[in-house]
Amino acid sequence: MIRYLKNSEIDTEKWDGCIKSSFNGIIYAYAWYLDIVHENWEALVEDDYIRVMPLPASKKMGISYIMQPFFMQQLGIFSKNMLTPDIVRSFIDNIPEKFKIVDINLNSYNTIDGDDLVLLRNDNYVLDLINKYAVLSKKYSSNTKRNLKKSLKKKLTLAKGIKPEGLISLFKENRGKRLKKWSEPEYDRLKRLMYRVLYKGSGLLYGVFDEHNQLCAGAFFTRTQNRLIFLFSATNDAGKESAAMTFLIDSIIRKFSPNKLVLDFEGSNEENLARFYKGFGAKRVTYIRLQKNTLGILLRWLFRLRLFVKNR
């Protein structure tokens, strides 16, 4: 039996036990992670937490909706045993009708059938680190190899343990200036998330410094359940010029291989980013974005303009 539970009704100990035991468990789905990225999240739970589905639910202007939060690529159904399209569909069908808008990403192990559903396919790229670095690096693209040679000539150094504030500031001063949808609450949430992940012993924070000892690139990774996720990164113009991010990712591959670990690049549908990730030999894996909108025409139009969900 699948039950709909509000946040106060969820047994977080059993919940996290399910995620830890799930064959498709991922850090985004842990209760403590959800608590930061989407306070008061709700859920669907089957029986005694053998399968679960987080619901990042919100309500504005009297309208209940579910949308994918920042800082988590995939959610969906997590299971201690097998998952079939029928099981996935049963969870989708049990999302309460009060949620007039649903726009969430399922995980790559959630397959579903249904011509009546709006299902979009997103791309992710992953690299299995089971082989030795010498084997993995041979599969780099010619462009990646060329950029790596360039970075090695720039006397870059990699440092572990820079502070989250340093990485966030680097992002805000560069790419962040072009992202109008990111406001201070998002940056504050990201900082709290990074510190919490580090406190849990599941975070890795690296910075790349140029020959003048200036931070020019950095990245934050999470590591749980044999998965190393490239969660957040930043670089400045000097870092781009010196191919610092290529240097950083190559250093991570060198450090963690060979290992029973998958490097998850967390994207992307964007052509340039996809090419960058594929350059390291990463393989494409798809996951589903589920959309549903049962609002009337006027409210649907307002929602598309994000007039009342701008700061969800």
N, C-alpha and C positions, 0 to 999 in steps of 0.2 A: 504494500500500500504506500502510495506517495502522498506525503503530507506537506501542506504549505505552513511554514513557521515564520512568525515575526522574530525580530532580532532577540528579544527577551526570552523567547521560547527555545532558542537553540542551545543545545548542550555542546559548548565549544571544545570540551575535552574529547567527547566522542567524535565531533566533527573533525578535529585535527588528526585524530586516530584514523579516521577514514581516509583523509587526504594522504597521510603517511603510508598507509597500506595499499592505496590505489595504484594500479599498474600505470595509470596516466596522471598521477599526482604531480602538482606543480606548485611553486611557491606562491603564486598569485592567489591560490584558493585557501590558504591557511587563514584561520579566523583572525589571528593577530595582524596579518597583512591586510585583510579586508577591512578590519577596524580602522586602519589609518587611511586607506585610499577611498573608502566609502562608508562612513559611519552609519550605523543602523541598517546595514544590509540585511536582507531577508533570505529565505531559502526554501527549496523543495528537498525533502528528505524521504528516502525509501526505507521502510521498516526500521530496524535499529541501526541506522547510519551505514547501510551496506552500499548505498549510492546517494550522492548529494549533488545539488546544483545551486550555487550561489545566485542570488537575485539582487543586483545593485539597484534597489528601488528608491524612487524619489517621488515627491509630490509638489506641484506648484499650480497655483490658480485652480485648485480643486481637481487637478488631473494627475492621476497616478501613472508613472512611466518607469521603464527600465532602460538604462543606457550604460554602455561600456565606460568605466571610469578611466582616467589617466593612469599610467604606470602599471598597466596590466594588459598584456596583449590578448590572452585567451582565458576564457572561463568554461562554461558549459557543464557537462555531467562528468563526475568523477566516480569511479567504481572499484570496489575491492575484487570484483570478478568480471566476467565477460560483459561486453557492451555490444548490442546489436542495433541496427537502425530502428527497429520496433521499440526497443527500450528508450532510445533517445527521443523518439517521437512521443512516447508516453509522458516523458517529462515535459516536453514542449507543450503538449495538450493540457497539462496540469498547471501551467502558469495561469494564475487567476485572471478572469476576464476584466477585473477592475483596472488592469494595466492596459491602457488604451494605446500606448506606444511601447514597442519593444525593439531595441537596436543593440544587440549583443553579439560578441564573438564566442562561438563554441570552440572547443579545443580540437586538435588535429586527429584525435581518436574518436571524435563524435561524427558519425556518418548518419545521414537522415534522408528519407525519401518523402516526397510530397509536392505535387504540382500546385497545391493551394498555398504553399509557403514561399516567401521571398527569401531566397538563399543566394548569397554572393560568395565567391571564393576569393580568399586573400592568400597572399604568398608569404611564406616564412623560409628562412635559410638556416640549415644546421650543418655542422661538421663533426663527424665522429672522430674522436681523438684516440681511438684504439691503437692506431699505428704509430711508429716512431716518427719523430719530427722530420728526419731525412726523407721518409716516404711521403709524408703529408706535403712538405714544401716543394717537392717535385711536381705536384699537381697545381701549384700556383699558376695563374695566368701570366703571360709575358708582361702585361702591364703592371701586375702586382710585383713581379720580380724586379722590374725596372724601378718602381717606386721604392721598393725596399733597399735597393742599392743606393738610391738617392738619399734615403734617410740615414743610412749608415755612414755616409760622407759628411753628414751635418753634426756629428758628435753629440747625438741625442742620448739622454740617459733616462732610464725608467726607474721610478720610485714608488714603493708601496706605502700606503698609509697616509696619503694627503687627506685633508679634512673635506667633508662634504661641502662646506661653505666655499672652499676654493674652486671646486669643480662647478658648482652652481653659478658662482660669479663669472667664471670663464664662459659658461653658456649664455648667461644673461647679457654679457657685454658683446656677444657675437651673434650667433643664430637667434638668440632670444629676442633681439630687437625687431626681428621680422615676424615673430609669432604673437600676434595680437590676442589670440585666445588664451595665452598663458598670463595669468595675473599673479599678484603676490600670494594669494591663498594657495595656488598650485605649487609655487616654489617652496612655500613653508611646508606644505604636505610632503613634497619630495624630500626635503631636508629631514623631517621627522621619520619618514620611511627609511631613508638611508641609515640613519642612526639606529633605528630599531633592527634593521637587518644585520648591521654590524654587531649590535649587542647580542643578537641571536647566534652569532658565529657563522652566519650564512652570507656575509658580504665581503667583497674584495674591491678595494679602491686604489687605482693606479694613476699616476701622473707622468707625463713626459716633459722633461725640461731641456731647453736648448743649451747651446754652448755658453750662454750668458746666465745660466741657471734661472731662466724664466719659464714658468709653466706655459706650455703652448698646446697641450692636449691632455685629455684625461678620460677615464672611463670607470663606471661602476658596474660590477658584476655580482649576481647572486649565484650561490651554489647550494643546491639541494637535490636530493634524489637523482644523483648522477647527471645533473644538468647544470651547465654553466651558462647563465643568461646574461647577455650584453644589454643591460637594462637602460643605461643612460650614459651619454658621452658628450664631450664638448671639445672644440678646437678653435684656435684663432687663425688669423691670416698667416702668421709665421709657421704655425703648425701645418697648415695646408701646403704651404710652399715647401716645407721639409718632409712632407709625407709622414708626419708624426703618428697619425692614426694607423697607417699601415705598419709602422714600426711597433706600435703598442700591441696590435692584434697578433702580429707575428711573434712577439715576445711571449704573449699568453699561450699561443699554440706550442711554442718551444718549451715553455715551463710546464704545461699540464699534459703533454704527450710523452710516452704512450700511457693511456689511462682509459678506464671504462667510464668515459665521460663524453657528453655531447656538448659542443659549443653551440649555443642557440643565439643567432644574431638578432632575433626579435624583429624580423621584417625582411623584405619590404616590397610593397606594390610599386614603389617609386623606382623607375628604371635605373637611374644612376646609382642608387643605394644597392639595388639588386645586383648590378654589375660589380660593385665593390665587394659585396659579400661572396659572390660566385668566384671572384678572383682568388679567394683562398681555398677553393675546391669545395665550397659549401654546396649542398644539394637542396633543391626546392621541395618544400612540404607545404601543402595547402591546408587551410582551416576555413570553416564556414562562418559567415556573418549572417545572422538571422534578423530579419526586419519584419515588423508588423505595425500597422497604423490603422486604428479603427475610429479615429476622430472624424468629425465632419469636415467639410471642405475648408471652411474659414479657419477653424482651429488648426487644421493640418498645415495650412499656409503660414499661420503665425508660428507654428512649431519649426517649420523649415527655416524661417527667418531667425529662429533662436531668440525670440524676444523675451520669452519667459524661462528659458533654460540656459541662458548665457553662462551663468555661474553654477551649473549643476553640481 
